[in-house]
Amino acid sequence: MKAFIVYADYELINEQTTVKLFGRLENNQSFVSLNKIMPYLFVEEKHRNEIKKLLSKFGTESTNLTTFKGEKVIKISSKSHIELNKLSSVLHEKGIDTFEADIKPHIRFIIDNNLLGSINIEGEYDTNPNSKVDRIYNNPIITPSDFKPKLKVISIDLEAGSKSNLFCIGIYTENKKVNFMITDKKLKDTVSCKSEEDCLEKFKQELIKIDPDIITGWNMIDFDLVLLQELFKKHKIQFDLGRTNDNVRLRIESNFMRDSSADIPGRLVLDAMQLIQDPFIQEAPSIKKAKFESYTLENVSQQILGRGKLLKGDDRCEEIESLYKSNKLENLQKLSDYNIMDCELAYKILEKTGMIDLQVERSQLTGMQLDRVTGSIANFDSLYIRAARAKGLVSPTTRFGNKEERIKGGYVYSSSSGIYHNVLIFDFKSLYPSIIKTFNIDPASFLDKKEKSSIESPNKAYFKNQDGVLPLIIQRLHEAREKAKREKRELSSYAIKIIMNSFFGVLASPNCRYFNLDMANAITHFGQMIIKLTAEEIEKKYKMKIIYSDTDSVFVETNLSKDKANTLSREIQEYINNFYKKYVKDNYNRNSYLELEFEKQYLSLMIPQLRTKQKAEKEETKAAKKRYAGLLEINGKEEIEITGLEAIRGDWTEAAQEFQKELLDKVFHKEEISSFIKSYIKKIKDGKLDSKLIYRKSIRKKLDEYTKTTPPHVKAARQLSVLTSNIIEYIITTEGPEPIQKLKHKPDYEHYIDKQIKPIANQVLVLFNKDFDDIFKSSKQAKLF
């Protein structure tokens, strides 16, 4: 029977470590498998006699496996993972290294059996009417599978009063929507409950009956689950919403930099808001073009679904309480509809964007369960440990490295500020993964010193000149991605891209078991070398200037017509790729996987000056880095693309962003800009843009922890009695910052003109030897353009 692992765990049952896998079978039934295992670790064989007494109650066997340095190891096992953990601690205290000692039993079982989310499960099973799963397997045979699961997802939301008294709890799933409300009225899609206790019991029974694999909602961990936990405790009801009799466990983070989490045994909690905020997810094809001013359910659902909540506005908490307390049939129905709609919106956002499918794809690539696929280090471990074992190698136990040393960053070069035309943009396709493959940068291939025929990186790190473990993993992922592209499986292709692009970050993290500063820096140093060498070759061969280069790209000023520049782009691409084939073969005796691609042509490109406090004449040639805007032509239509500038930064107001886009459009089309700047400022002063003067800024820690300085958004946040989001929306008024929920004074227009409009205008004006203040000195000012 094929199945998919939703949740994995382990425990000691009758003094034997037992791995528990929960999931969904292909026949749509839920299951749990219980597999007894013998956890193990490795120690170098040379220590066997030294630790002989310590090993008396453990299983010990010789192996053909070695460490990365070629040392033979012995395998030490025990029925109890607890005893094995104690042994590992004692060995470390004696200064003896262990290998793979920190791998948890359920992860060990998944890796050893090469499971990647989907499985075949064979064996006898039990059914128990009192169990929360349909099938219970004891020590079944479990093997890998390519099964595509149809998981059960439910979305929940609750409404409560100002004193945390419960009004209702809603559930929405593919074929059911229901609200449990404390009322004696008969309402549509609503189950009437006599009391809080009755409401909680009925909600719990329905959830267990539906038997979901995934529970979602909007900000539901920090709010809904926290309140539910308090209410279940208040009424002395077991808070066991999972597939075991264990209570839900919450880890609530007061620091907004870290997400809160929930452990519901046998099921997964995937908070829809947390998923949408994931930086990798925001680059997914399904939502890449969406711009979220804030992560409220209303804003995101309007962006993704084109519709929103039934009740809107800053005073809806009071409106909800008023609707419930009125006890009128139509008001209670409105509240019930509102609550169910909130459930539905969170569910539909995940459905429309394919976020659950993306998580499943990532799980089937890495073997990690759905709520852990965002953990880059865990994903890397899962892939690397398997591949290393296939080569007869054991991996180090995680020992945290030196966090003070710095990794060298990517190369960025900007020649001079200005406005350029018909600029060709070239990118290296997956540069860091390509470098890893080309130069065999690999933990198992790293050498302490230079050896005959070894590969030397620009930072003097050395690697064996053979195909290592990591290049092999990247090659497999690359082939899988190309296959996904051919089959037009966009989600699969993106999932693979996420994983490959995370590898450098993992190797550069001291929290990674394979971390090595020299190895991590070898990647970035090779990257810098390649970008510089590429620029030199293009300038030498084509006598054209490189005006900007970044971590993996070069910008070529052509001084040609649009069509001629476009024709030249293919020639440059082919020339550079052939150059690297020869260069890598001649200098490293390896095949090059470096691939330069022509990405686009900017009809016009603006690179602003570097902001300094020096006089303008001293900074004429100093150009900003990672900040530019270009005019593209896509399918016959022009479009402005912006990188690093205010128009795409969330901490600048909508007015500033709108002003910059319109200003750039005029500059690129050589239109007069002085009158535009004046008219825009007049609109601000006349109060016509008040709705676009809102700042949005995140709170990163508790409000009382801001002691040394008090930023404007914190001052605004302190005026609110309750924080419903870590995003604070406020306006700078004549009396200082005020949250939009408690706005009392007029906006300080001079602040917005001086701090928002003037810096953006000067970015352009200085390129024409003008200044913002010049525009207002004389009405006879000569026009620009």
N, C-alpha and C positions, 0 to 999 in steps of 0.2 A: 504494500500500500504506500503510495507516495504521500508526502506531507511537507509542511514547512514549519521550521522552529520559530516560535514567537518569543519564547522566554526560556532562559537556561539558568540553572542554579545547582547547588549541591548541599548535602548535609550528611552528618554522621548518623547512620541507622544501624543499630546493633553493632556498634564499634567498627563499621565498614563504611568508607566514603562512598556515597551514592550520588550519581549525577541525575538530575531531574530535567527533562526536556518537555516543555509544554508547547502545543501548537495546534495546527489545523490540518486535517486529513483531506485527501482529494475527494472523499465522499461527503465533505462538509461537516463531519463530526470533529469534535475537539478530542485531544488525547494528552496523556502524560506518559513518558517512558521513564522507568527507573533502572539505571544501569550501575551495578557495583563495579568500582574500578580500584586499581592499585596506584595511587599517586607516586611520582618518583622525581628524583633530581639527579644531577651528575656531579662527580668530583674527579679531578685529575688522578689517574691511576698511581702516580708517584706518591700520593698521600695515603694509600691504602693501609700500610702498616702503621703509620702514625695515628690513624683514627680507628684502628681495629676494635678497641674496646667500646667506642661509641656506637659501632655498627652491629653490636651483638643481637639486638632485637629487630634489626632491619634486614630486608632482603638485599643481597648484594650480588651483582653479576658483571662479568667483564663484557666489553662491547668492542666493536670495530669502529666506533665513532671517535672523532677527535674535536678539539677546540679549534678556533680559527688559526691558532699558532702551531697546530699539528700535534698537540699533546693528547695522548690516549686518555679516555675517561672510563670510569666505572659507573654503573647505574645503581642507585640506592632507592629502594621502594618500601612502602608500608601500607597496611590497610587503612590507616588513619592519616589524613592530611594534617591533622593537628600535631601528631607526633613528628611528622616530617618537617613541619614548620619550626618546631623546637630544635630539631637537629640542625637545620639550616642556620639558625641564630647562633648556636654553639660553635659551629664551624667558622662562621664569620668572626666571632670573637677571638678565635684562634688564628685569624689571619689567613684562613684557607678559603679560596674562592669556590663558590658553587656555580652550577650552570642550570638555567631554567628552573630554579627553585621557587621563583615567585609566580609561576603560572598557576592560576586557580584551577581546581579540578575540572570544572565544567568546560573551561577554555581548553585545558589539556585534552579532554575527551573529544572536543570538536576538532582540534588541530590534528590529533593522532589518527582520527578517522576521516580526515580530509573533507569535513562537512562544510558546505557553503550555503547555509540557509535552508535549501531544499534537500530532502532525504528520502530514502526508501526505508520502511520499517517493517520487519518481518518477525513474527512470533505470536505466541498466545497472548490473549488479552482478557481482562475482566471488565464486567460492567457492574456498576453499583448504583442503585437508585439514590443513595445518599451522597454520591460523589458529585463534584461540580464539573467533571469532565465525562465525555461519553465513553472513552476507552482508557483502560489502565494497562500498560505493557510492563512486564517484569523481565529485565535483561533481554530485550529483543535484539535482533541483528540489525544494525543501522549502517547504511551505506549512502554515498552521495547520490543525488538525483538532480534533474534539470526542471523540476516541477514549478509551474507558475501559479502561485496561490491566489485564491479569492478570499481575502481576509475580512472578517466581520469588524466593522468600525462603528462605534456609537459616539455621538457628541452629547455632552451634558452641560447644563447651565442651571443656576438657581437664582431666585430672587428672595431678598430678605429685607427686614426693616432696619432702621438706624440703630436699633439695640440688638441686632443679630437674631431677631426672631424670624423664623422661617415662614415664607409665604408659599413657595412652590419650587419643585425640582422638575426640569424638563429633560426628555430624552429624544434624540432624533437619530434614526438609522435609515438604511436604504429603503426599507419597506414599512417603517413604523415611526410615528411621532406621537408622543404622549406627555402630558404634564400632570404631575401629582401636586394638587393644591389643597391647602387646608381650608375647606369651605363646605357648606351644606348645599350649595347651588349645583345644578347640573349644567355642565359646560361642554362644548365641543372639544374633542381630543383631550379631555381632562378627566382624571380619576379623582373623585372627591375624597378627602381624608379628614378624619375627625380631629386629629391633633398632630403636633410635630412628630411624636413617636410613631403614630400610624403612618404619616407621610414618609418617614425614613424607612420603615419596615417595607412598605409597598414599593418604594423606589428600589431598595436593595433586592427584593424578590424579583422584580422585573429585569433588573440588570443581570442577575445570575441566570434568569430564564433565557434572555437573549444570548448570553454567553459570548460577549465580544472578545476579540483578540486585542483590539486597540480601543482605548478610551481617549477621546480628545475633547476640546473645548477651547475657549479663548481666555487666556490668562487663568486657566482653571486650576492650576496647581496652587498658585499664591492666594487665590480667592475661594473658589468653589470647594476644593478639597480641604483646605484649611478649616473653613466653616463647617463642612460636613463632619470632619474629625471632631471638632468641638461639640457638635450636636449629638453625634453618636455617643460620645463620652458622657455628655450631660444626661442622656436617657439610658445609659448603661446598656447600649446595644453593641454587639460585636461588629467592628468596622471591617469585616472580611468581605470585600468586594471582589476578591481574586478567585483563583481556582483551587485554593487551599483554605484552611480555616484560620490562617494567619491574618492579623490586622494589616491594613494599609500603613506603610511607613513613609513619612514625608521628611524631606530635608529642605527647609525653607531658608533661602539666602537673603539676608538683609542687604548685602552688597549687590547692587544692580549689575555689576560686572560679571556675576556668575548666575546661571539659571538655577532656580529651585528644581527639585526632582521628586518624583513619587515612585514608590515601589509597591506595585499591586501584584503579588505572586501569581504567576501564570498568565498575566496579561501585561500589556504595555501601555504606558501613558505617554502620548505624543501631543504636547501642548501646541495647538495650531499657531499661536502667536510666537512661541519660541522657534518653531520651524521656519516661519516666514522671515524671522530676523537673522537666521543663519546666513553669514556672508556668502557661503558656497551656493546655498539655495537661491539667493537673490540674483545669482548669475545664471540660473537655470533658464532655458529657452522659454518656458511657459510664463515667467514673470519678469524677465530681464528688463522689459520696457516700462514696467510699472514704476511709478514714482510715489513713494509713501512719505507724505509729510509727517505722519505720525503712525504708530502701530495700534491705534484704536480699532476695534472691530468695524465701526462705521466707516472709517477712512479706507481700510484695506478691502472691505467687501465692496465699497463703491468702485475702487480701482480694478478689482479682479472680476466682480460679478455684475457691476453696473447697478447695484441696488444695495440698500442698507437696512438699518434697524427700523422697527416700527415706531419707537419712541426716540426722539433725538433731543439734543440740547443739554446744556450744563446743569439744568435743574431736574433732570429726569429721575434722580433718586427720590426727590420729593414727590414727583408725579407718580412714581411706582407706589410709594407708600400711600398716597392719596387714593389711587385707584383701588388698592386692596382694602383700605379701611372704610371706603364708602359702602362696601358689601352689596353694591348694585350689580345685577346680572351682566349688563353691557360693559361695565368697568372691569369686572373680574374676567370676562371673556377677552377684553382688550389686553389685560395683563398676561393672561395665559397665552394668547397669540404672540405677544411680544417675547415671552420667555422661550417659546418653541422656535420662534424665528431666529433668536440668537444662537440656539443650538444648530439650526439648519444652516445659517451663514458660515459658521466655523467648519461644518462638515463639507459644505459646497466649495469653500475656498480650497480645502485640501483636495477635493475631487477635481475641480477645474484645473488646478495647477499641477496635478499628478504627483503631489508630494509623497503620498504613501507609496505609490509605485516606484518613485525615485529611491526611497529608503529601502524598498525590497530589492531593487537592482543593486544598490550598494552592499546590502547584506549578502547577496548571492555572489558578489565579487570578492568579498573579504571574509565571510564567515561570521561576522559580528552581528549580534541581534539588533533590531531596528532602532532602538533608542541609544545604541552605542556606535552607530556607523559614522557619527560626526567626530569620534575620537580618533584623530589621525595616527597617534602613536599605537593605539590598540589595533587599528587596522593594519598598520605596517608590521607589527609583531606577528599578527595572524598569518600574513602572507609570507614573511621572511622566514619565520621559524620552520614552516612546512618545507619551503624551497631549500633551506640550508640542510635540513634533515635528509632530504632526497640526495644531497651531495655528501652525506656522511658526517655532517658537522652539527655540533651543539652550540646553542647561543648563550651568551653571558646572562647571569642573573642581573636584574636591574640594580645598578648602584649609581646613585645620583652624582653627576659630574660637577665641574667647576662652573658656576653660573655667572661668575664675574667676567670671564673672558668673552670677547665679542666676536661675532661672525662678521666677516667682511661682506658688505652689501654689493648690490649690482652696480654696474657702471652707468653713470648719467653724464652726458656732455651736451652743453648748449652753447653754440658759437656766439651769437649776438642777438639781441632783441630786434624786432622789426616785423614787417609784413612781407610775406613771400608768396610767390604764385607758382602753380603747377608743380607742387612738391610731391615726390613719390615716397610712399611709406612701405618699408620692408620689415617683416617680422620673422624671427626664427621660430619655427614650429616646435612647441614644447621644448624650449632651449635646455632647461636644466635636466629633464629626463634624457634628452638627446646627448648631453655632455656625459651623463652617467654611463650610458651605453657605449658611447664612442671611446671614452678613456678608462672604462672599467672601474669607475669609482664605486667601491663596494666594501662594506665592513669586513667581509671574509677575505678580501683580496688586499687589504691595507698592509703595508710593510713598514717596519720600524726604521729601516734604512734602505738606501739604494742598493739594488741587486742587479745582476747582469740581465739585460733586456727588460727591466722594469719600466713602467710608465712614470715619468716625472711631471708633476703638475707645476704651474707657475709659482706656487708657494712652497715648492720643495717637499711636497708629500709624494709618496711612492706607492704604486699598486702593481700587482702581478699582471703581466701582459697575457691574460687569458680571460675567457668569459666567466665572470663571477656570478654570485647569486642574484644580486639586485638587477644587473643588466638583463638577466634571464626573465625576471618578473616583469620588467618594463616591456620586454619584447612580447611576452604573452599578452599583456594588457594592450599593447599597441595593435597587435593582430586582432584582438577581440574588438577593439574600437573601430578599426577599419572595416571589419565584418558588419558591425552595427551600422556604420555609415552606409555601406552598400545596401543593407536591408532597410535603410531609412528608419532605424530605431533610434530616434533622437535622444530619448531619455537614457537609454543604455550607453550611448556614446558620451553623453554628458557625465554620467556616473563614473565612467572609466577616467574621463578627463580630471574629475575632482580628485580621484585617488592618486593618479600619476603626479599631478601638480602638488600634492601634499608631501611628496617624498623628501624634497629638500628641507622643508620646514621641520620634518621629523628628525632627520639626521642632524639638523642644527640645534635641536633641543637637548639640553643636559638631562632631561627626564627620560630620554630614550636609552634603551639598553645598549644601543650600538653607537651612541654619541662619541664623536672624536672631533675635536676642534680643527685639526689639520685636514681631516677628510672633508668636513663641511666647508671649510674655506677653499679646498681644492675646486669645488664646484663653482663657487662665485669667482675665483681667480681665473679659471678657464673661461667663464662667461665674459669677464672683462676683456681678456685677451682676444676672444673671438669678435666681440663688438668692435674693438679698436682696429683689429686686423681687417675686418670687413670694410670699415670706413676708409682705411688706407688704400685698399685694393680698388674700391669704387672711384676714389679721387684720382688715383694713379692711372687707372685704365680709361675712365671716361672724362677726366678733367672737370669734374663737377664737385661742388662743395657739399659736404655733410653739415647741415645746419643744426641737427639735433640727433642724439642717440640715447637710447634708454637701455634698461636691463637686457632686452632681447630685440631691439628694433633700431633702425637707422632711417633718417629723413634726408632725402636727396633733393637739393634745389637744382632744377633742370634748366631754367631759363629758356625752355622750349614751349611750343604751343601745347594745348591740352592733348591733342591726338598724337603728336610726335612723342610727348612724354609717356603717354600710355603704351605706345609701341616699344619704346626703349625699356620699359619696366620688365618685360619678359626676357629681354636679352641680359639685363643685369642679374636677374634671378638665376638664369641658367649658368651664367659665367661664374657667379660666386659659389654655386653648388658644385660645379666641376672643379673649381679652385680648391675647395675643402676636401674633395675626394683625393686629390693628388697630395695636398699638404699633409693630411693625416696619415696617409700611406707612407709618404717619404720621411716624416718626422717621428711617427709612433708605430709604424708597421701595423696599423689597424684600419678597419673600414670606418668611414665617416657616416654617422647618422644625422649630421647637422643638415638642416634643410631650411633655406631661406625662401620665404614666400612673399610675393608682391601682394600687399594687403589692400591698399587704396591710394587714390591720388587726391590731394587737397588742391582745389582750384585756387584757394587762398588760405594762408596760414598766418596766424598772429601769435608771436611769442613775446610776452610782456617782459619788461625789465625786472631785474631782481630788486625787491624792496629793501632799501637801506636808508639810513638817516643821513647819508652823505649827499652832497649837492648833486644835482642832476647831471652836470657836465662831467662828473667823475664816474658816473655809472652808465654811460651811454652804451658801452659794449658788454655790460653785465646782463646776461639773460637769465630769466627764471628757469628752474628745473622742475620737470613734471607738471608744468602749467602751460597750456596752449589751447588755441581754438582753431578749427579748420572748417572750410566750406567744402562739402562733398556734393557730388551729383550722383543720385541713386535712382535708376530707372527713369531718367529724364527730369527728376525733381531735385531741387537743391535742399540741402539739410546742413545745419551747423552742428558740428560735433565738438564737445567741450571736455577737456581733461584738466582736473585740478583747480579750475577757476571757480569763482563764487557762485555761478549759475547752477552748479550741480552739488554745492555743499549745503548740507542741511542746516548749518548754523547761520546762514545768511537768509534774510527775509525774502519773501516772494517778490516784493517790489524791486529789491536789488537784483534778483535773478532775472526778472523780466526786463529790467533796464539794461543789463549786460547783454542779453540775447539780442535785443533790438539795436543796441549800439553796434555790436559786432556785425549784424546784418547790414547796417548802413556803411560801415567801414569796408566790408568785403565787396560791396557794390558801388563803392566810391561815391556815396551820397553825402550831402551836407549834414554835419552832426551838431554844430553849435546850437542851432535852433531847437533840435530834438532834446538836447540836454536841458536847455532852458525850459522848454514846455513840460518836461517830465518833472522837474523841480517844482514848477508852478502847480502841477496836479497834486503833488505831495502837500504843499502848503495850503492848498484849497480843500484838503481833507477828502479828496476823491479816491485816495489809495489806502485809506485807514485799514481796510480788511487785509491788505497785503503787507502790513508793517509788523506782523507777528513773528517773534523769535521763537524757535523751538530748540530746546537744549536738554540733554539727558542729565539726570541726577545719577552720580556714580557711587555715592555712598550715603550713609544716614545724614540727615540735615544737620544734626548736632555735631557731626564730625568735621564740618567746615568751620575751622577755628582761625587759621592764619589769615585767610582772605574770605570774603563773602561775595561770590560772583552774582551778577544780576539775576540769573535764573534761580539761584538759591534764595535770594531775597524775596523773589516772587513766590517761590514754593512755600516759604514760611508763612505766607499770608493765607494759605489754604488749610482748612481744618483736617482734610483727609486727602492723601495722595492716591489717586486711582491709577496712575501711570508714572513711570520714571521719566517720561517726556513732559517737560514743563513748557507751556505756551504762555508767552507774556509779551507785553508792550512796554517800551520805555516811554513813560509819560513825563509831563512837566514836574511831577512829584516823585519820579524814579520808577523802577520796574514794578509792574502790576500784572498779576495773572489775569488771563482773559475772563476767567470766571468771576473775578471781583474788580472789574475795570471801573475806576471812579473819575479819572482825569483825562484830559486830552493828550494825544501823543505829542512827544517832544520832536517836532518836525526838524528842527535844527540838528538834533542828534542824528536823525536818519540821513539827512543830506550830507553831514560831515563825516559820519562813520560808515555809511553804506554806499551812497551814490558817488561821492567825491573820489574815493580810492579806485573805484571801477572806471570812472571817467578818465582819471589821470593815467591809467594803464595804457589807454589809447592816445590821449592827448600828448603825452610825453614823446611818443614816437614821431610826432609832427612838431616837436620843439614848442609845444604849447602847455598850458597849465589850466587846471579847473578855474582858478581865480581870474585868469585872463579873460575868460568868456564874459564875465560880469563887469569888467573895468570900463568897457565902452560899448555903446550900442552900435558903433561904426566898426566893430571888430571885423577884420577880414574873415570871410567864410572859409572853413576847411572844406576841401574838395569843391 
